[in-house]
Amino acid sequence: LQIKFNIRKIVLIFWINKSSWIHLKLFTLKN
């Protein structure tokens, strides 16, 4: 259960980082 929770946490952090990177790239392309 603990390992499963840690994996979900890592996936969530990765997804947030990826989405923020995409937003940053789109923002840079606009300007």
N, C-alpha and C positions, 0 to 999 in steps of 0.2 A: 504493500500500500504506500509506504514512504517513497520507494523508488518511483512508483507510478506518478506520485504527486510531484516529485522532483523533475521528471521528464516533462510533465505538463507545464511546469513553471519555466523550464528552459525553452520549450516550444513557444510559450507566450512571450517571453522576453525576446526571442529571435524574431517572432512575428511583428512585435512592436518596433524593433530596430529596423526591420526590413521595410515596413510601411512608412516609417519616418524618413528613411533613406530615399524612398521613392518620392515622397512629398518634397524633400529637399531638392532632389534632382529636377522635379517638375518646376519648382519655384525658381531654380537657377536657369532653367531653359526659357522661362517666361521673360526673365530680365536679361 
